[in-house]
Each structure stands twice: as C-alpha cells, then as structure tokens.
C-alpha cells in the first residue's frame, strides 16, 4: 500500500520538551499479542477510539506499534509488510488528531513508511543496534528518536546498570557515525526488556545515573512484570505500581513516561506537581 508522503518540518525534541513538565506518551498496541492488552486494539476502529480517549485525557504523544515486543518472550515476529498492513488503517487517523505520533518499530522500512504518513518520532526498542538502517534514516529525516536498551535474554548475573550504560554508549556512537543530531535523541533504559524483575527495579533506581549521558530520559514501567514481583497482580491490575514507578522516575529526572493508563497518570503527575510547588 502506498500513499503520498506527508511533508512537514521535522519535530524538534527541544520544542516538544519545552513545556517544562514531564510528558505522557500513551501506548497504542495494534497487535494481537502484546503482554498488557493483547488483541484489544487490533480492530482499527477500536484502536482509533482508544487513541482519541488518550488524547482527550492529556497524552502529549501517542506511541503506535504493530509488532509485539513483549519483554517476556512468546511474541511472534511479523514482516514489515504485515506491520504496515496493521498500521495503515490506524496511524494516519491518529496523526490527524494533532498530537505528535511516535512509531514503535525495530524495522527501518516500517519507520520510513510511518514518517511518510506523518509520524513525528521514532521509537526503536533495539536502540539502533538491530536494524543498521535505523540510525541513517533518523539522521536523514531529522526526527527525534527514542533509543531503548534491550537484551535478547535476561542474565541475572550481570550488573544491569553497567550493561545499560555500555549499551547507551554504543548506541550513541552509532548515532554519531550516522550523523544523527544528539539533540534529537531520547534514552530509554528499557524496563522489563532483557531484565529480571530485580534488574528492572535496579534500573529504575539508577535513573539519575543515566542522566549523565546528557540526553532526556523516557521511562516505560507501565504494567511491567517487576510490579507483580513486589505486589502480585495481572497486567491490567498494576496501575498503582505503574504510577509509583513513574512518579519516582520523574522525581529522578525522567522527561517522558510511556503508559497504558493515560488519564490516571496525567492526574497523578498534576497532583504531584501541585504539591511540589508548595514545598
């Protein structure tokens, strides 16, 4: 399926972040097998309605993905053509809602297609280290990109914080070699991805340490398994743990939180900000 490219001035990350408050990125999974809401928004009309609800609730960004990258394994890989087929009836409609749309994909071909439809941000769950065309694409198009830490599998024996730091250093070197503007890069420590629950908690606790790279941080702790390890609950009943993790991440300097429950997170952040102004 082809469409005329949407021509627009690339979004500047600095402009997006100038609100001076943490931004909320709403998750829209157009997939049958995501860990948190598998299949719930596979139908295009249902997905578009969910995006509308998130925007109305205060989402600053809508993150659309069409291939499950569930961190606990079991997700079925899909081709770029399949991803695009799932996205085609949904992504342009979300773009038309007027908030920046990010494309959650590890494939440069899908990312390029999404940018042509008006997506403004790339979100690479393999941090420029899986598809060699991703960094050059981001550099050519001049768009912001989220660079996330990942591992093929968890290794409880490693120092996960050091591993995240080494991964970020490699990703930033790849970005520099491709000519990707550093001011367009967001770092994401990849909570739940290639990590044991204990390592996810340790990674969250190290949020301030990752600020040493000089780039804004995105934290996506929403409904992740580490919450269940502390207070057992299925994914759709982990709202309290998700909000706790995101509030602490913001206090430690995170600029963006990626969440499934937009309205509740926006409310929590606003109340926390109101209280902090009185201290």
Kinemage of the C-alpha trace (Angstrom):
@kinemage 1
@onewidth
@group {chain A} dominant
@subgroup {mainchain}
@vectorlist {calphas} color= white
{ca unk a 1} P 0.000 0.000 0.000
{ca unk a 2} L 1.382 3.413 -0.933
{ca unk a 3} L 0.391 6.920 -0.049
{ca unk a 4} L 1.644 10.388 -0.754
{ca unk a 5} L 4.263 11.345 1.825
{ca unk a 6} L 3.255 13.894 4.420
{ca unk a 7} L 5.785 16.701 4.083
{ca unk a 8} L 6.411 18.646 7.254
{ca unk a 9} L 9.209 20.338 9.125
{ca unk a 10} L 10.754 17.722 11.432
{ca unk a 11} L 9.744 17.988 15.063
{ca unk a 12} L 12.450 19.418 17.316
{ca unk a 13} L 12.783 17.494 20.552
{ca unk a 14} L 13.617 20.728 22.380
{ca unk a 15} L 10.276 22.192 21.311
{ca unk a 16} L 8.437 19.087 22.479
{ca unk a 17} L 10.064 19.255 25.899
{ca unk a 18} L 9.727 22.997 26.418
{ca unk a 19} L 6.501 22.535 28.396
{ca unk a 20} L 8.748 22.278 31.443
{ca unk a 21} L 6.895 19.267 32.820
{ca unk a 22} L 7.127 15.527 32.258
{ca unk a 23} L 5.376 14.377 29.115
{ca unk a 24} L 2.982 11.439 28.918
{ca unk a 25} L 3.309 9.050 25.986
{ca unk a 26} L 0.231 6.881 25.540
{ca unk a 27} L 0.689 3.302 24.333
{ca unk a 28} L -1.415 2.060 21.413
{ca unk a 29} L -0.712 -1.579 20.519
{ca unk a 30} L -2.234 -2.566 17.188
{ca unk a 31} L -1.233 -6.165 17.833
{ca unk a 32} L -2.827 -9.492 18.772
{ca unk a 33} L -0.222 -10.478 21.368
{ca unk a 34} L 1.048 -7.571 23.474
{ca unk a 35} L 1.550 -8.539 27.111
{ca unk a 36} L -0.747 -5.892 28.564
{ca unk a 37} L -3.667 -5.694 26.150
{ca unk a 38} L -3.085 -8.357 23.506
{ca unk a 39} L -5.636 -8.041 20.730
{ca unk a 40} L -7.760 -5.433 22.476
{ca unk a 41} L -6.976 -2.734 19.895
{ca unk a 42} L -6.273 -4.818 16.814
{ca unk a 43} L -9.537 -3.652 15.224
{ca unk a 44} L -8.832 -0.279 13.556
{ca unk a 45} L -11.983 1.440 14.810
{ca unk a 46} L -11.288 0.318 18.367
{ca unk a 47} L -7.662 1.456 18.107
{ca unk a 48} L -8.630 4.884 16.791
{ca unk a 49} L -11.208 5.297 19.559
{ca unk a 50} L -8.571 4.409 22.151
{ca unk a 51} L -6.197 6.987 20.686
{ca unk a 52} L -8.959 9.596 20.893
{ca unk a 53} L -9.505 8.750 24.564
{ca unk a 54} L -5.792 9.064 25.307
{ca unk a 55} L -5.535 12.435 23.580
{ca unk a 56} L -8.623 13.707 25.402
{ca unk a 57} L -7.088 12.507 28.685
{ca unk a 58} L -3.952 14.563 28.111
{ca unk a 59} L -1.479 12.376 26.233
{ca unk a 60} L 1.326 14.506 24.828
{ca unk a 61} L 2.429 11.752 22.416
{ca unk a 62} L 0.738 8.627 21.097
{ca unk a 63} L 3.079 5.696 20.523
{ca unk a 64} L 1.712 3.296 17.901
{ca unk a 65} L 3.161 -0.172 17.426
{ca unk a 66} L 2.116 -3.091 15.247
{ca unk a 67} L 4.565 -5.781 16.345
{ca unk a 68} L 4.607 -7.057 19.884
{ca unk a 69} L 7.973 -6.631 21.561
{ca unk a 70} L 6.683 -8.172 24.780
{ca unk a 71} L 9.650 -8.432 27.100
{ca unk a 72} L 8.765 -11.867 28.464
{ca unk a 73} L 9.066 -13.787 25.193
{ca unk a 74} L 6.481 -15.598 23.132
{ca unk a 75} L 5.682 -12.790 20.714
{ca unk a 76} L 5.545 -13.802 17.080
{ca unk a 77} L 7.751 -11.787 14.726
{ca unk a 78} L 5.982 -10.166 11.794
{ca unk a 79} L 7.198 -8.891 8.461
{ca unk a 80} L 7.459 -5.227 7.602
{ca unk a 81} L 4.561 -5.709 5.192
{ca unk a 82} L 2.397 -7.146 7.978
{ca unk a 83} L 3.272 -4.285 10.304
{ca unk a 84} L 2.380 -1.721 7.677
{ca unk a 85} L -0.883 -3.522 6.908
{ca unk a 86} L -1.877 -3.271 10.575
{ca unk a 87} L -0.802 0.367 10.808
{ca unk a 88} L -2.315 1.640 7.555
{ca unk a 89} L -5.934 1.962 8.762
{ca unk a 90} L -4.895 3.454 12.104
{ca unk a 91} L -1.764 5.585 12.060
{ca unk a 92} L -2.898 8.336 9.639
{ca unk a 93} L -6.084 8.768 11.682
{ca unk a 94} L -4.065 9.164 14.871
{ca unk a 95} L -1.740 11.656 13.184
{ca unk a 96} L -4.822 13.695 12.268
{ca unk a 97} L -5.649 14.094 15.977
{ca unk a 98} L -2.942 16.742 16.220
{ca unk a 99} L -0.539 15.338 18.820
{ca unk a 100} L 2.903 14.001 17.900
{ca unk a 101} L 2.792 10.323 16.966
{ca unk a 102} L 5.725 8.005 17.528
{ca unk a 103} L 6.167 4.755 15.647
{ca unk a 104} L 7.233 1.837 17.815
{ca unk a 105} L 9.173 -0.432 15.476
{ca unk a 106} L 12.551 -2.084 15.135
{ca unk a 107} L 12.398 -2.006 11.323
{ca unk a 108} L 13.661 0.987 9.362
{ca unk a 109} L 11.324 0.179 6.463
{ca unk a 110} L 8.284 0.459 8.740
{ca unk a 111} L 9.696 3.584 10.369
{ca unk a 112} L 10.183 5.240 6.975
{ca unk a 113} L 6.625 4.386 5.930
{ca unk a 114} L 5.250 5.780 9.186
{ca unk a 115} L 7.201 9.024 8.811
{ca unk a 116} L 5.722 9.389 5.329
{ca unk a 117} L 2.256 9.153 6.912
{ca unk a 118} L 3.040 11.931 9.394
{ca unk a 119} L 4.585 10.170 12.375
{ca unk a 120} L 6.962 12.584 14.090
{ca unk a 121} L 9.093 10.392 16.373
{ca unk a 122} L 10.878 7.053 16.025
{ca unk a 123} L 10.873 4.611 18.929
{ca unk a 124} L 13.442 1.837 18.449
{ca unk a 125} L 13.306 -0.878 21.099
{ca unk a 126} L 16.719 -2.088 19.962
{ca unk a 127} L 18.428 1.261 20.329
{ca unk a 128} L 19.877 1.485 16.778
{ca unk a 129} L 21.606 -1.888 17.266
{ca unk a 130} L 19.298 -4.259 15.379
{ca unk a 131} L 18.495 -2.672 12.002
{ca unk a 132} L 21.584 -0.895 10.575
{ca unk a 133} L 19.356 1.402 8.521
{ca unk a 134} L 17.570 2.918 11.516
{ca unk a 135} L 20.233 5.445 12.515
{ca unk a 136} L 20.802 6.692 8.938
{ca unk a 137} L 17.030 7.019 8.493
{ca unk a 138} L 16.672 9.108 11.644
{ca unk a 139} L 19.622 11.251 10.572
{ca unk a 140} L 18.235 11.856 7.073
{ca unk a 141} L 14.768 12.709 8.294
{ca unk a 142} L 15.940 14.814 11.237
{ca unk a 143} L 13.341 13.407 13.624
{ca unk a 144} L 13.576 12.663 17.342
{ca unk a 145} L 14.334 9.045 18.170
{ca unk a 146} L 13.925 7.037 21.364
{ca unk a 147} L 16.910 4.729 21.863
{ca unk a 148} L 15.972 1.874 24.191
{ca unk a 149} L 18.216 -0.630 25.981
{ca unk a 150} L 17.433 -4.251 25.239
{ca unk a 151} L 18.909 -7.716 25.548
{ca unk a 152} L 17.982 -10.977 23.840
{ca unk a 153} L 17.521 -12.547 27.260
{ca unk a 154} L 17.941 -11.670 30.892
{ca unk a 155} L 21.137 -12.629 32.706
{ca unk a 156} L 20.706 -12.299 36.462
{ca unk a 157} L 24.478 -12.491 36.959
{ca unk a 158} L 25.345 -9.217 35.239
{ca unk a 159} L 25.496 -5.660 36.554
{ca unk a 160} L 22.431 -4.450 34.668
{ca unk a 161} L 23.082 -0.753 35.257
{ca unk a 162} L 26.569 -1.052 33.793
{ca unk a 163} L 25.093 -3.023 30.895
{ca unk a 164} L 22.583 -0.256 30.187
{ca unk a 165} L 25.351 2.340 30.268
{ca unk a 166} L 27.543 0.332 27.886
{ca unk a 167} L 24.582 -0.171 25.534
{ca unk a 168} L 23.803 3.554 25.511
{ca unk a 169} L 27.437 4.360 24.775
{ca unk a 170} L 27.378 2.005 21.764
{ca unk a 171} L 24.071 3.418 20.533
{ca unk a 172} L 25.297 6.991 20.790
{ca unk a 173} L 28.446 6.046 18.870
{ca unk a 174} L 26.282 4.509 16.128
{ca unk a 175} L 24.146 7.663 16.083
{ca unk a 176} L 27.195 9.903 15.793
{ca unk a 177} L 28.631 7.852 12.951
{ca unk a 178} L 25.336 8.153 11.082
{ca unk a 179} L 25.245 11.907 11.598
{ca unk a 180} L 22.214 11.780 13.870
{ca unk a 181} L 21.895 15.036 15.817
{ca unk a 182} L 22.442 14.302 19.513
{ca unk a 183} L 19.829 16.857 20.495
{ca unk a 184} L 17.197 14.658 18.821
{ca unk a 185} L 17.947 11.560 20.920
{ca unk a 186} L 15.988 10.308 23.934
{ca unk a 187} L 17.357 7.424 26.016
{ca unk a 188} L 15.115 4.698 27.448
{ca unk a 189} L 16.590 2.169 29.915
{ca unk a 190} L 14.097 -0.458 28.736
{ca unk a 191} L 12.339 -1.502 31.922
{ca unk a 192} L 11.408 -5.180 31.649
{ca unk a 193} L 13.338 -5.819 28.447
{ca unk a 194} L 16.146 -8.358 28.867
{ca unk a 195} L 15.964 -7.887 32.620
{ca unk a 196} L 14.817 -9.883 35.604
{ca unk a 197} L 12.251 -8.141 37.813
{ca unk a 198} L 15.022 -7.335 40.305
{ca unk a 199} L 17.116 -5.840 37.495
{ca unk a 200} L 14.188 -3.707 36.338
{ca unk a 201} L 13.902 -2.300 39.844
{ca unk a 202} L 17.654 -1.679 39.967
{ca unk a 203} L 17.459 0.063 36.590
{ca unk a 204} L 14.660 2.322 37.793
{ca unk a 205} L 16.662 3.128 40.907
{ca unk a 206} L 19.544 4.256 38.675
{ca unk a 207} L 17.527 6.829 36.709
{ca unk a 208} L 19.659 9.742 37.897
{ca unk a 209} L 22.805 7.914 36.830
{ca unk a 210} L 21.611 7.710 33.226
{ca unk a 211} L 21.201 11.481 33.144
{ca unk a 212} L 24.987 11.534 32.895
{ca unk a 213} L 24.661 10.931 29.157
{ca unk a 214} L 23.189 14.400 28.816
{ca unk a 215} L 20.073 13.267 26.993
{ca unk a 216} L 16.408 13.300 28.093
{ca unk a 217} L 15.170 10.038 29.561
{ca unk a 218} L 11.993 8.135 28.789
{ca unk a 219} L 10.813 5.570 31.337
{ca unk a 220} L 8.226 2.952 30.453
{ca unk a 221} L 7.368 0.986 33.594
{ca unk a 222} L 3.671 0.655 32.822
{ca unk a 223} L 2.192 -2.706 33.882
{ca unk a 224} L 5.614 -4.385 33.780
{ca unk a 225} L 6.340 -7.700 35.478
{ca unk a 226} L 8.557 -6.244 38.206
{ca unk a 227} L 5.371 -4.821 39.758
{ca unk a 228} L 3.959 -8.332 40.037
{ca unk a 229} L 7.159 -9.448 41.760
{ca unk a 230} L 6.573 -6.871 44.506
{ca unk a 231} L 2.772 -6.968 44.690
{ca unk a 232} L 1.269 -9.866 42.701
{ca unk a 233} L -1.305 -8.777 40.132
{ca unk a 234} L -2.088 -9.419 36.449
{ca unk a 235} L -1.003 -6.730 33.960
{ca unk a 236} L -4.311 -4.865 33.883
{ca unk a 237} L -4.289 -4.551 37.683
{ca unk a 238} L -0.854 -2.940 38.034
{ca unk a 239} L -1.928 0.687 37.848
{ca unk a 240} L -0.787 1.572 41.364
{ca unk a 241} L 2.668 0.124 40.832
{ca unk a 242} L 2.947 1.790 37.435
{ca unk a 243} L 2.116 5.212 38.844
{ca unk a 244} L 4.519 4.753 41.773
{ca unk a 245} L 7.365 3.848 39.419
{ca unk a 246} L 6.662 6.736 37.066
{ca unk a 247} L 6.354 9.329 39.825
{ca unk a 248} L 9.711 8.272 41.254
{ca unk a 249} L 11.268 8.286 37.774
{ca unk a 250} L 10.029 11.824 37.187
{ca unk a 251} L 11.374 12.945 40.557
{ca unk a 252} L 14.715 11.490 39.474
{ca unk a 253} L 14.693 13.427 36.215
{ca unk a 254} L 12.756 11.426 33.611
{ca unk a 255} L 11.331 13.726 30.933
{ca unk a 256} L 8.797 11.323 29.402
{ca unk a 257} L 6.793 8.408 30.778
{ca unk a 258} L 5.286 5.788 28.485
{ca unk a 259} L 1.997 4.493 29.860
{ca unk a 260} L -1.124 2.489 29.107
{ca unk a 261} L -3.296 4.384 31.616
{ca unk a 262} L -3.084 7.970 30.431
{ca unk a 263} L -5.842 9.676 32.427
{ca unk a 264} L -4.690 8.253 35.749
{ca unk a 265} L -1.042 9.063 35.073
{ca unk a 266} L -1.792 12.628 33.991
{ca unk a 267} L -3.800 13.144 37.176
{ca unk a 268} L -1.030 11.708 39.360
{ca unk a 269} L 1.623 13.914 37.740
{ca unk a 270} L -0.518 17.033 38.062
{ca unk a 271} L -1.253 16.420 41.738
{ca unk a 272} L 2.415 15.673 42.455
{ca unk a 273} L 3.436 18.874 40.663
{ca unk a 274} L 0.875 20.932 42.605
{ca unk a 275} L 2.178 19.594 45.903
{ca unk a 276} L 5.788 20.194 44.954
{ca unk a 277} L 5.091 23.853 44.137
{ca unk a 278} L 4.110 24.327 47.795
{ca unk a 279} L 7.343 22.938 49.217
